[in-house]
C-alpha cells in the first residue's frame, strides 16, 4: 500500500522496489518472483509453490501484515476473502499446517468396562 507521503508500505515496514528484481521490506532483501508477487499483492493468488508459501509466511511474520493494526501481539485478521481463507489461515492454523508433514492417527485407550444403559 502507498501511504499519504507516497511511500510504499507492507504491513508495518517500508517497501522498496529495486532495479535488480529484488525488494526490501524493512531490513529484509528478497528476490521477487512472479509467485511471491502474486502472494503479496494479488487478492486471488494461483501459481505458487510450498517454497513461495514459506517465504510469504516469513514476510507476514516480519511485517505483521496479517495482524490487526499491524501489531505483533494482535489477533490475525480474519475475513471471508479468498486469500485469507485459502492462503493465510492454513499457514497459521496449528491444527492443519500445509508446511508440515502429517502422521497417522494416534491410538486411543479402549474402555473395556461394561456400558451402563439408561432408559
Secondary structure, 3 states (H helix, E strand, C coil): CECCCCCEEECCEEEEECCCCEEEECCEEEECCHHHHHHHHCCCCCCCCHHHHHHHHHHHHHHCCCEHHHCCCCCECCCCCHHHHHHHHHHHCCCCCCCCCCCCCCCCCCCCCCCCCCC
